[in-house]
Amino acid sequence: MNATEPTPSPGSDNTPVEPGAPDHAPAASTAPAKQARNPLHGVTLEAMVVGLADYFGWDDLGRQIPIRCFQIDPSVGSSLKFLRKTPWAREKVESLYLFMLRDQKRNAQD
C-alpha cells in the first residue's frame, strides 16, 4: 500500500474508505424521522402523570383509570413506581395522555 491509497477503517472488511466519507451508516440519521409524528416521543412517564393529574385532577384520573395508585393517597412517586412495573396500566396512561393532547388541541382551536 502506498501513501496515496485510502486506508481501511479499523474493524472493517478491508474495503478502502474514501477520504472525507462519513464514519457512520446513513441509517443512523433516519432514526428521528421515524418518531417525527409520535406525540409520545421524548415525553417521560413522569411528565405524562403530572400532565394528567393537572388536567383531570387525581379524583377524575382515578375514575378514568381505576388503579389504586390514582385512587388511594395518590402521588406522582407511587404512580411511577406502579406504572413502571405494570405494562397494561402504562398503556392506559399513554392512551389517556394522547386523548388529553387531542382534547387540548381541540379546545385551543375553538
Beta strands, then each sheet from edge to edge (+ up, - down):
end
